[in-house]
Amino acid sequence: MTVLIISSNFDPASVNIKNHLLKQTNWEEINSFNQNSVYQNKELKNIIIITINDRKITHENLEKEVKDKLGINPKQAIFISRHTSKTGEPTLTVHPIGNYGTAEFGGKNKTLVKSSPKIMTNLLRILNQKAIQEKLYHRICFEVTHHGPYMNIPTLFIEVGSNKEEWVKNKPAEVVAKSLVEHLKEYLYEEDMPKDTPVILGIGGGHYAPRFTDVALEKNVAFGHMIPKYQIEEGNIDDAMLEQAVEKTPNIKGVYFHRKSLKKSQIREYKQWFDQKDIPMISSKELVDL
C-alpha cells in the first residue's frame, strides 16, 4: 500500500511544489510513468511521487493506471496543484473532490470521491502554522468539495493560489512541501490518525468554507465532505447525495451546520434526515479546544 503524490507538468504550481518536495527529504528514481520519473522516498518507502502531462482534474482513475503500469497499489492520493480564483487572492488550500451536480471540471456527474478528513484537517493546521512562521500573506483555508478527477481511493488536493505569480514563487510552494513532509513523517493513512478526533460533515457557507476552516483550526475535529450553500440552492443536494456524502466521509460522527448561512427550515429538514441516520448535529461548544 502506498501514498501516491501526483504532480502535473501542465501546472506550474504543481511542478514547483514537487521540486520543493524533492529537496525536503531523500528520494530515489525507481521507474517512469507517462515518460516522467517516478520517485520513492528513501526513508518512507510507502510514499511515491508520479508526474502526469495533462490536467489533473480530468485524468480519471489514476490509481488504477498506476497499479496496471507500475505494479504499485495506492491507498491514498494527494494531488499537489495550483489554485485559481477570479480575485487572485494569495491562498493555500486543502479540499476533498467530487461533483454534487454536473461534472463540468472532471470526475463523474453527482459522484463524490472518498474524503480524507483527518489528513486534510491536519494539513490545514500545519499549513497555517508554517504560514505564520514564514510570515506568508496567504489565506489558509479549506475549500468545499468540488471538481475531478474520479478516483476509487481516498483523495485530496493541496493547492497554491491564486494567480500565475503565486504559482511560481518559492516560499508558498516550499511551505506546502514542508507541510506534506511533516505530516507524512507522522501519518500515512487516515486510520493512522488520532482516534479521539471526531469526523464531521459540513453543510452551508461559501466556497472557501470560512466557518469550517475556523472550527478546524480551533477545535479537535476533522471535516470530511463539505456542502456549500450554493449547491443547496442549485438543487443538487437530495437524499441520495446526502447518503453519498456520509458514505464517503469515513467514520463520520456528526454533522456541522454553518447556521448563519442557512434558513431555519433548511436546518430543520437536514437535521431530521441526519437524525434518522443516528448522526447528531454538533455545535462548536460541544467540541474540545485544541
C-alpha positions as CSV (number, residue, x, y, z in Angstrom):
1,M,0.0,0.0,0.0
2,T,1.2,3.4,-1.0
3,V,0.6,7.2,-0.6
4,L,0.6,8.5,-4.1
5,I,1.6,12.1,-4.6
6,I,0.5,13.4,-8.1
7,S,2.1,16.3,-9.9
8,S,1.4,17.6,-13.4
9,N,3.7,19.2,-15.9
10,F,0.6,21.0,-17.2
11,D,0.5,23.0,-13.9
12,P,3.4,25.3,-12.9
13,A,2.5,25.4,-9.2
14,S,2.4,21.6,-9.2
15,V,5.9,21.4,-10.7
16,N,7.1,24.0,-8.2
17,I,5.7,22.1,-5.2
18,K,7.2,18.8,-6.5
19,N,10.6,20.3,-6.9
20,H,10.5,21.6,-3.3
21,L,9.3,18.2,-2.1
22,L,12.3,16.5,-3.8
23,K,14.6,18.9,-1.9
24,Q,13.0,18.2,1.5
25,T,14.0,14.6,2.1
26,N,15.8,11.9,0.2
27,W,14.2,10.3,-2.9
28,E,15.3,7.8,-5.4
29,E,14.1,7.4,-9.0
30,I,12.6,3.9,-9.3
31,N,10.7,3.9,-12.6
32,S,9.0,6.1,-15.2
33,F,5.3,6.9,-15.7
34,N,3.9,8.9,-18.6
35,Q,7.6,9.4,-19.6
36,N,8.3,11.1,-16.3
37,S,10.4,9.9,-13.4
38,V,8.8,8.1,-10.5
39,Y,10.3,8.9,-7.1
40,Q,10.2,6.8,-3.9
41,N,11.1,8.3,-0.6
42,K,14.2,6.6,0.8
43,E,13.1,6.9,4.4
44,L,9.4,6.3,4.0
45,K,9.2,3.6,1.3
46,N,5.4,3.8,1.1
47,I,5.5,7.3,-0.5
48,I,5.7,7.7,-4.2
49,I,5.7,10.8,-6.5
50,I,4.4,10.5,-10.0
51,T,4.0,13.1,-12.7
52,I,1.4,13.3,-15.5
53,N,1.5,15.6,-18.5
54,D,-2.2,16.6,-18.7
55,R,-4.8,18.2,-16.4
56,K,-5.1,16.6,-13.1
57,I,-8.9,17.1,-12.7
58,T,-9.7,15.2,-15.9
59,H,-7.2,12.4,-15.5
60,E,-9.7,9.8,-14.2
61,N,-9.0,6.5,-12.4
62,L,-5.3,7.3,-12.0
63,E,-4.9,4.9,-9.1
64,K,-5.8,2.0,-11.5
65,E,-3.4,3.2,-14.1
66,V,-0.6,3.3,-11.6
67,K,-1.4,-0.2,-10.4
68,D,-1.6,-1.5,-14.0
69,K,1.6,0.2,-15.2
70,L,3.8,0.3,-12.1
71,G,2.5,-2.6,-10.0
72,I,2.0,-0.2,-7.2
73,N,-1.2,-0.3,-5.2
74,P,-2.1,3.2,-4.0
75,K,-4.1,3.6,-0.8
76,Q,-4.2,7.4,-0.5
77,A,-3.9,10.0,-3.2
78,I,-2.6,13.6,-2.7
79,F,-2.7,16.0,-5.7
80,I,-0.3,18.9,-5.5
81,S,-1.8,21.7,-7.5
82,R,-2.4,25.3,-8.4
83,H,-5.5,27.2,-7.3
84,T,-7.2,29.7,-9.5
85,S,-9.7,32.4,-8.5
86,K,-11.2,35.4,-10.1
87,T,-9.9,37.7,-7.3
88,G,-6.3,36.3,-7.5
89,E,-6.1,36.4,-3.7
90,P,-2.9,34.6,-2.4
91,T,-4.2,31.3,-0.9
92,L,-3.1,27.9,0.3
93,T,-6.0,25.4,0.3
94,V,-6.9,21.8,1.1
95,H,-10.1,20.2,-0.1
96,P,-11.9,16.9,-1.0
97,I,-13.1,16.2,-4.5
98,G,-16.2,15.2,-6.4
99,N,-19.3,16.7,-8.0
100,Y,-22.6,17.5,-6.3
101,G,-24.0,18.3,-9.7
102,T,-22.9,18.1,-13.4
103,A,-19.2,17.2,-13.9
104,E,-18.1,20.3,-15.6
105,F,-14.5,20.0,-14.4
106,G,-13.6,16.3,-14.4
107,G,-15.0,13.4,-12.4
108,K,-18.5,12.0,-12.7
109,N,-21.9,13.6,-12.5
110,K,-23.3,13.6,-9.0
111,T,-20.4,11.5,-7.7
112,L,-18.1,12.2,-4.8
113,V,-14.7,10.7,-4.1
114,K,-13.9,9.3,-0.7
115,S,-12.5,12.0,1.5
116,S,-9.6,12.0,4.0
117,P,-11.0,14.2,6.8
118,K,-8.2,13.8,9.4
119,I,-5.4,14.1,6.9
120,M,-6.9,17.2,5.3
121,T,-7.5,18.8,8.7
122,N,-4.0,18.1,9.9
123,L,-2.5,19.5,6.7
124,L,-4.7,22.6,7.1
125,R,-3.3,23.2,10.6
126,I,0.3,22.6,9.6
127,L,-0.1,24.9,6.6
128,N,-1.5,27.6,9.0
129,Q,1.4,27.2,11.5
130,K,4.1,27.3,8.8
131,A,2.4,30.3,7.1
132,I,2.6,32.2,10.3
133,Q,6.2,31.2,11.0
134,E,7.2,32.2,7.5
135,K,5.1,35.4,7.6
136,L,3.2,34.5,4.5
137,Y,0.4,36.8,3.4
138,H,-1.7,33.9,2.1
139,R,-5.2,33.0,3.2
140,I,-5.1,29.4,4.6
141,C,-8.4,27.6,4.2
142,F,-10.5,24.7,3.2
143,E,-12.4,24.7,0.0
144,V,-15.6,22.7,-0.2
145,T,-15.9,19.6,-2.3
146,H,-15.5,20.2,-6.0
147,H,-14.1,19.0,-9.4
148,G,-12.5,15.8,-10.5
149,P,-10.8,13.5,-11.2
150,Y,-12.8,10.4,-10.2
151,M,-10.7,8.2,-8.0
152,N,-11.5,5.0,-6.3
153,I,-9.3,5.7,-3.2
154,P,-9.4,8.5,-0.6
155,T,-8.1,11.6,-2.3
156,L,-7.4,15.3,-1.5
157,F,-6.0,18.3,-3.3
158,I,-3.5,20.7,-1.6
159,E,-3.0,23.9,-3.6
160,V,-1.1,27.2,-4.0
161,G,-3.0,30.1,-5.5
162,S,-4.4,32.1,-6.9
163,N,-2.5,33.5,-9.9
164,K,0.5,32.9,-12.2
165,E,2.8,35.0,-10.0
166,E,2.0,33.0,-6.8
167,W,2.3,29.6,-8.6
168,V,6.0,30.1,-9.4
169,K,7.1,31.7,-6.1
170,N,9.4,29.6,-4.0
171,K,8.1,30.3,-0.5
172,P,4.4,29.3,-0.8
173,A,5.4,26.1,-2.7
174,E,8.1,25.4,-0.1
175,V,5.6,25.8,2.8
176,V,3.2,23.3,1.1
177,A,6.1,20.8,0.5
178,K,7.3,21.1,4.1
179,S,3.8,20.7,5.4
180,L,3.3,17.5,3.4
181,V,6.7,16.1,4.7
182,E,5.9,17.0,8.3
183,H,2.5,15.3,8.1
184,L,3.7,12.2,6.2
185,K,6.6,11.6,8.6
186,E,4.0,11.0,11.3
187,Y,1.0,9.7,9.5
188,L,0.4,7.9,6.1
189,Y,-3.2,6.9,6.1
190,E,-6.5,8.1,7.6
191,E,-6.5,5.2,10.1
192,D,-3.1,6.2,11.4
193,M,-4.5,9.5,12.7
194,P,-5.6,10.0,16.4
195,K,-8.7,8.1,17.2
196,D,-10.1,10.7,19.5
197,T,-10.7,13.3,16.7
198,P,-14.4,13.2,15.7
199,V,-15.1,13.3,11.9
200,I,-17.9,15.5,10.8
201,L,-19.7,16.6,7.6
202,G,-20.0,20.3,6.9
203,I,-23.1,21.9,5.5
204,G,-23.6,25.6,4.5
205,G,-21.4,28.6,3.9
206,G,-19.4,29.6,0.9
207,H,-16.8,28.0,-1.4
208,Y,-13.9,28.8,0.9
209,A,-15.6,27.2,3.9
210,P,-14.7,30.1,6.3
211,R,-16.6,28.7,9.3
212,F,-15.4,25.1,8.8
213,T,-11.8,26.4,8.5
214,D,-12.1,28.4,11.7
215,V,-13.6,25.4,13.6
216,A,-10.9,23.1,12.3
217,L,-8.1,25.4,13.4
218,E,-9.6,25.9,16.9
219,K,-11.2,22.6,17.8
220,N,-10.3,18.9,18.0
221,V,-12.4,17.9,14.9
222,A,-11.9,16.8,11.3
223,F,-14.0,17.8,8.3
224,G,-14.8,15.4,5.5
225,H,-17.0,16.4,2.6
226,M,-18.3,20.0,2.8
227,I,-21.6,21.0,1.1
228,P,-21.8,24.8,0.4
229,K,-25.0,26.8,0.3
230,Y,-24.8,27.4,-3.4
231,Q,-25.0,23.6,-4.1
232,I,-28.2,23.5,-1.9
233,E,-29.6,26.5,-3.8
234,E,-28.9,24.8,-7.2
235,G,-31.0,21.8,-6.1
236,N,-28.1,19.3,-6.1
237,I,-28.4,18.1,-2.5
238,D,-31.1,15.4,-2.5
239,D,-31.3,12.3,-0.2
240,A,-29.1,10.3,-2.5
241,M,-26.3,12.9,-2.4
242,L,-26.5,13.2,1.4
243,E,-26.2,9.4,1.6
244,Q,-23.1,9.6,-0.6
245,A,-21.5,12.4,1.4
246,V,-22.0,10.4,4.5
247,E,-20.7,7.2,2.9
248,K,-17.6,9.0,1.6
249,T,-16.8,10.7,4.8
250,P,-15.2,7.8,6.7
251,N,-16.0,7.2,10.4
252,I,-18.5,10.2,10.4
253,K,-19.6,11.1,13.9
254,G,-21.7,14.2,13.3
255,V,-22.8,17.0,11.0
256,Y,-21.9,20.7,11.5
257,F,-24.1,23.5,10.1
258,H,-22.9,26.9,9.2
259,R,-26.1,28.2,10.7
260,K,-25.9,31.9,9.7
261,S,-25.8,30.9,6.0
262,L,-28.8,28.6,6.1
263,K,-32.5,29.1,6.7
264,K,-34.0,27.6,9.8
265,S,-36.3,25.5,7.7
266,Q,-33.2,24.0,5.8
267,I,-31.5,23.2,9.1
268,R,-34.7,21.5,10.4
269,E,-35.0,19.5,7.2
270,Y,-31.4,18.3,7.2
271,K,-31.4,17.7,11.0
272,Q,-34.4,15.4,10.6
273,W,-32.6,13.4,7.8
274,F,-29.4,13.0,9.9
275,D,-31.4,12.1,13.0
276,Q,-32.9,9.2,11.1
277,K,-29.3,8.0,10.3
278,D,-28.3,8.4,14.0
279,I,-25.8,11.2,13.0
280,P,-26.1,14.0,15.6
281,M,-25.9,17.7,14.8
282,I,-22.7,19.1,16.5
283,S,-22.1,22.6,17.6
284,S,-18.7,24.3,18.3
285,K,-19.5,24.4,22.0
286,E,-19.5,20.6,22.1
287,L,-16.0,20.3,20.6
288,V,-12.8,20.3,22.6
289,D,-10.4,23.2,22.1
290,L,-7.0,22.4,20.6
